[in-house]
């Protein structure tokens, strides 16, 4: 009898973890997609108001020169904190030690306030050095843009601590909503600023770009205001938890600081992984292209803007899907480890990987198929830009898998293996960067990322297998089914797209929008229908999809 009860409880716990994963991923994915879509849609008026396409591309290159190092400083100041705090809070909450969880949040705020100030000052001071070694026509312009971003570092670290604290309670909605509010505030400010500077006042491009990047500070103000409101609303509930805390574990202030820092540093390094790869491109692309090609400085700047800026903004929409699942899985895995439920940890990791490919494969491959009309809609027609976006879409699978697996390994206390895997990938990237740029031109920059991240994700997957002994055969069968369904979807989208080109001129923006909308919608329906027909959606998302099948009359 007791064995039956144990099995029943295990089944309930497994379903609970899966439900939390699906629900949390849904919230975080929704917030990320809306935020990323805003980050893509603003580009259309932003570039139009900047001026001609060449001027707009130069502005975008200048924008990226500032944002790539800013992303690194932001990661140093914050990247590991939400996941680290979420992991620690979830762990102690699972033990009933709510008082320690609150202390972790308070100490985390103190630590992040200090790191934010230090990061902001450091970024402001070394801005001229970064600008001088970046593919930009003017060092002074690059310096101005980089410094305009340093202000956001004063606020965002504390905002990240608050997000992590809320996530540690397995509540993902506020984090998702705060992301959207942050992006909305940023986009409204930057578009208003660019319109006033470029259209109304006919001001300089560098001032318009600097105002755009300063929008990160404005967005952060709105976001942290919302998060503090959420904490205020939840305070009665949190106070009750603290009052009922078991208080059987004693943790000193120094231990809390050490715990936060020890947990956060690896998350910071792994969280900066994509940025490290991008910095290699920022500092090596121009020198290598000068050596292996006869391109002018202007052509190099424009090609860098298209590959590192234009295409990157679009693929980050799908990469954010992996980030959403990673954010959701970290506290769940930490919770299961705290209760020593290794079988559930293995199931959770398997579910995370399957859910990743279930969403990521159709998103990335679909983007690759509609790359030409998509690029035309956002940036204007460019055969080169479309080819870069297509290759970037394939690359996004490896980047997204890196984000998910890196966070998963750290949540499972396999930090060293995650760091070694990333270090190997960076070395591989550095080794193949020169020859691939020499052979494939600008496309070589993306190919070197695929090779580097491919090596990293292979090592991470091997580390997860050694720890959990995942059923590889089962995983491969599931992935094969997803690949077949995705291939069928891509074929349908390609056929529809070619038919649409007979009705609309490929270089026309409106025609491309209609083409993309129709072909992507049909492709999405094909994938959804196949996933429901094969019961793949049921196995990954649970019984909640049964109602959708009934509505669509799929047996």
N, C-alpha and C positions, 0 to 999 in steps of 0.2 A: 504493500500500500504506500509506504513512504517513498519507494522508488517511482511509483506513478506520479505522486505529488511533485517529486523533484523534477521529473521530466516535464510535467505540465508547467511548473514554474519556470523552467529553463526555456520552454517554448514561448511563454508569455514575455519573458525578458528579451528573447531574441526579437520577437515581434515589436516590442517596445523600442529597442535600439534601432531597428529598421525604420519604424514609423518616425522616430525622432530624426533619423538621418534624412529620410525623404521630406518630412515637413520642414526641417531646418534648411535643407538644401533648396527647397522650393522658395522659402523666404529670401535666403541669401542670393539665390540665382536671380529671382525677380528684381531685388534691389540692385544687384550688379548689372543686370542687363539694362534696366532703365537708366542707370547712371552712365553706363558705357554708350548707350544709344544717344543720350544727350551729348556725350563727349564726341560723338561722330556727327550728329545733325548740326551742331553749332558751326562745324567746319564750313558748311555751304555758304551761309551769309558772311562768316568771318573772312574767308578767302576772297569772296566777291567784294567786300568793302575794303580789303587791303589794296586792291588795284588789279593790274593785269596778272595773267597766270604766272609769269616769271617773277613778278614782285611778290605774289602770294606764296610761291614756292620758297623764295628767299626768306620771307617772314616765317614760314613754317620751319625752315632749317634753323633759323635763329631761335625759334620757340623750343625746338628739340635740343639745341645746344644748352639751353637753360634747364630743361626738364629732366634730362638724363642724369646729370650730377645731382640735381635736386632729389630725384628718386632714390639715389644712393644715400644721401644725407637723411632723407625721410626714413629709409629703412634702418639706418644706424640709430636714429632717434626713436623709432616706433615699431618697425616691422615685426619684431619678435614679441612685442608687448601684448597685443590682443590675444594671440594664441597662447603665449606663456601664462598670462593672467587667467585666461579661460581654463587652461589645463590645471593650474594650481587651485583655483576656486572650485572647479568641478571635483577635483580630487578630495579636497577637505569637506566639501558639502556632502559627498558620498559617505564620508566617515561621520557626518553629523557635527562637524567642527565649524559651525557657521561664524563663530567669533574670529577664528583665524582667517577665514575668507575675507571678512570685512577689513581686518588688519592688513592683509595682502593688498587690498584695493587702496587703502590709505597710503601705505608705504610706496606702492606703485606710482601713485600721483606725485609723491615727493621726488622719487627717482626720475620720473619722466619730465618733470618741470626743469630739473637740472640739466638733463641730457638735451632737452629742447633748446635751452639757452646756449649751451656749449655748441651744439650743431649749427645754430643760426649764426653765431659769431664766427665760427670757423668757415662756414660756407661764404659768408660776406667777405672775409679776409682773403681767401684763396681764389675768389672769383676771377681776377685777372689771369692767374696761371691757367685755370681751366679753359678760359676763353682763348688764350694764346695757343693752346694745343688742340683746338677743335676746328672742324671744317666750317668756319665762318669768315666772311670777308672783312669784318671789323672787330678787333679785340675789344675796343671800348663799348661797342654795341652788345657784344656777348657778355661783357662784365655787368653792364646795366641790367640785362635781363636776368642773369643768374642772381644778382643781389636782390632783385625785386621778389624773388621766390623765398629768400631766407626768412622773411617775416612769418610765413606760414608755419615754420618750424617751432615758433614760440607757443603755438596753440595745439597743433595736431597731436603731439605726444600725449598730453593729458586727455585729449579726446579718445585716443586709442586705448588708454587704460580703462576708461569708462566703458567702451565697447567690449573689451575683454571681460570685464566684471559681469556685464549683462549676459554675454555669451556663456560664461561659466555656469549660469543658472539655466542653461539649455533654452534660453529665450532669444531667438534669432531675429524676430520681427523688428525690434527697435534699431538694431544694427543696420538692417537692410534699409529701413526708412531713413535713418540718419545719413547713409551713403547717398541716397537719392536727394535729400535736402541739401547736402554738401555740394553735390554736383549741380543742382538747380541754381543755388545761390551763386556759384562760381560762373556758370554759363551766362546767367542774366547780367551779372556785373561785367564780364569780359566783352559781351556783345554790345552792351550799352557804351562801354568805354571805347571800343574800336570804332563804333559808329560816330561818336562825338569827335574822336581824334582825327579819323581819316576822312570821313564823309562831310561832317559839319565844319570842322576847323582846318582840314587839309594838313594835319600834323604829320610828323615823321613816322616811318614804319617802326623804328625801334621803340618809340614812346607807346605806340599802339600795342606792340608785343609785350612790353614791360607791364602795361596796364592789364593785359590779358593774364599774364603769369601771376600778377598780384591778386587776381581773382581767387587763387588757392586760399589765401588768408581770409577773404570774405566768406567763402564757402565753409571754411572751418569754423568760423564764428557762429554761423547759423546751425551747423551740425552739433557742436558742443552744447549750444543752448537747448536743443531738442533733447539730447541725451540727459542733461541735468534735470530737465522736466520729467523724463521717464524715471530717473532715480528718485525724485521727489514723490512721484505717484506710487512707487513701489516701496517707499520707506516703511510704512506700517507693516507690510508683509516681511520685509527684511529684519525689522526690529523684533518681530515675533520669532523668527528663526534664530536670531542671536540670543534671545532670552531662553530659548529651548536648546541652546548649544550643549553638547555633551561635555565639553571642557575636560576631556581626558588626556588631551595632548597639549603639552606646553611648548610653544615656539617663541623664542626671543626675537626682539627687533632685528638684531644682527642676522639671525638665521633667516628671517623673512627677506631682508635685503639680499642676502646671499642666494636664497632660493629664487627670487625674481631674476636677479642678474644671471645666475647659472642657467636658468631655464630660458631666459630671453636671448642671450648672446647667440646660441646656435640658431634660434628662430630668425634672428637678425641676419646672420650670415646666409642661411638658406633663402630667406626672404629677399635677399639682395642678389640672388643667383642670376636672374634674368638681367638685372641692371649691370652686373659685372660683365656679362657677355656684351651688353650694349655699349659699355664703356670701352671695351676692347675695340669695337667697331668705331666708336667716336674718335679714339686716339690713333688708330692705325689705318682707317679707310683712306684718308687723303694721302698720307705718305706712300702707301702701297700703290694706289691708283696713279699717282704721279710717276712712280717707278716703272709700272708695267703697261701704262697706256699713254696715249697722246691727248687725253682729255684736258680741257682748260679748267682753271680753278672754279669757274662758274658752273661748268657742267658737273664737276665733282660735287659741288655744294648741292645742286639740284637733284642729282642722283641719290645722294645721301638723304636729302629731305624726303624723297619718294619712298626709299627703302626703310629708313629708320623712323620716319614721321608718318607719312600718309598711310602706308600699308599697316604699320604698327598700330595706329589708332583703330583700324577696323578689326584686326585679328584679336586685339585685346578684349573685344566684346565676347568672343568665344572662349578666350583664355580665362576670363573672369568666371566662367562656369566652373572650371576646375578649382579656382580659388574659393568659390562658394561652398563646394563640397568639402574642401580641406578645412575651412573654418568650422563647418558643422561636425566633421568627423573627429577633430582633435579632442574636444571635451568628452565626447562619447567614448573614445578609446581610453582616455585617462580615467574615466569613471569605471570602465570595465576592468582595467588593470588594478585600480585601487581595491576592487573586490575579488581580484585574482581569478577572473573568469576568462581563461585563455581560449577556450573553445569559442566564446562569444567574440573575443578579439579577432580571431581568425575569420569568423563569419562577417564581422564588421568590415575588415579589410577587403575581403572578397566582394562584399556588396559595394564598397566604395569604388573599387576598380571597375566593376561591371557597370555601375551607374555612370561613371566617368565616360566610358566608351559608348554607352547607350546614348548619351547626350552629345558628346564631343565629336564622334565620327560623322553623324549627319550634319552637324553645325559647320565643321571645318571643311569637309568634302563638298558640302552644299555651297559654301562660300567660294571655294575654288572654282566650281562650275559656273557660278554667276559672277565671277571676278570682273569680267569686262563691263557689263552694264552697271554693276555696283560701283566700280571705280569711276565710271563716267558720271553717275548720279552725284557722287560726293565731290569729286575733284575736277570733273571734265574729262573728255576723251583723251586717252593716252594708251597706246598699245604697250609701251614699255611699263607704264604704271600698272596696267592690268596683269601683265606677266609677273611682275614683282608681287602683286597681291595674291596671285594664284599660288606661287611658290611659298609665300608667307603663310597661306592658309594650311598647307601641308605641314609647315614648320610648327604651327600652333598646337598640333597634336602632341608633339614632343615637349613643348613649353608647358602646356597644361598638365601633362602627366608628371613633369618635374615638380610643379607646384603641389599637386596632390600627394605624390609619393614622399616628397621632402617633409611635408607637414605630418604625414602619417607615421613616418619613421621616428620623428622627434616625439610625437605623442606616445609612441611605444617605447620611449627611452632608448632608441637606437641612433642617437645623435652622431656618434663618431662615424658610423657607416654612411650616414647621409652626407656628412662633411667630406669624407674621403671621396665619395662618388662625385660630388660637385667639383672638387679640386681636380679630379681626373678629367672631367668634362671640360673644364677651363683650359687645362694643358692641351688637350686634344684640339680645342678651338684655336688656340694660339699656333699650334703646329701646322694646321691645315689652312689657316687664314690666307697666308701669302700665296701658296700654289692655287687655291680655289679662286681667289680674286684674279690671279693672272690668267687662269683658264676660262672662267665664266664671267668675268667682269663683276658688275654690281651684284649679280645673282649669286656670286661666290660667297658674299657676306652671309647670305641666308643659308647656303649649303653648309658652310662651316658651323653655323648654329645647329643645324639638323644633326651633323656628325657629332658635335660636342654634347648636345643634350641627349642624343641617342646613346652615347657611351654612359652618361650619367644615369639615365633612366634604367638602362640594363642592369647596372650595378645596384641600383636601389631596389629593383624588382627581385634581384637575387638575394639581397639582404632580407627582404620581407619573407621570401620563401624559406630561408634558413631559420628565421625566427618562428614562423607560424606553420610551416609545411602546408602551404596552400595547395588545394587540389588543382594543379596546373592543367591537367587534361580537361577537367570540367570548365575551367576558365577559358581555355582555347576553344572549346566547343561553343561556348556562349559568344565569344568574340567572333568566331567564324560566322555564326548566324547573323550577328550585327553587321559584319562586313558584307555579307550577301545582300541583306536588306538595304544597306547604304548604297551598294553598287547599283541595285535596281532603281533606287531613288535618283541617283546621279544620272543614270541613263535616260530616265524619263525627263528630268530637268533639262538635259542637254538637247533632247529631241524637241521639246517644247520651245526652248530658247532659240534654236535654229529656225523653227517655224515663225517665231515672233520677229526674227530679223528680216523676214520677207515683208512684214507689215510696217516695221519701224526702222529708221536709219540708225545704225549702231552708234553714231557720233552725237545723236540727239539726246539731250538730257531727259526730256519728258518721255520719249519713246523707250529709253533705257529703264526709266522708273517703272513703266508699265510692263516691260519685258521681265524685269527682275521680280516685280510683284506677282505676276501671273505664274511664272515658272517656279519661283520659290514656294508659292502657296500650293501648287499642284504637287511639287516634290515633298513638301511637308505632309500633305495628306497621304501620299503613297507610303511614306515611312511610318506614319501613325497607323494606317490600315494594316500594313504588314506586321508591325509590332503587336497589334491587338490580335490579328488572325493567328499568329504563331504562338500566342500567349506569352511572348517575351516580356511585354509590359506588365503582365500580371506577376511574373516571377520577380521583377525588379521593384515594382511600385506597390505591390500588394493588391488586395481585393477592391480598393477604391476605384480601379479602372473598369470594374465590371459594369458599372452604371453607364459609362461611356460606350462600352461595347453594345449594350442593349439599345442605346439611343441610335447608334450607327447600324444596328441590326447585323452585327458580325457574330457568327457562331464560332 
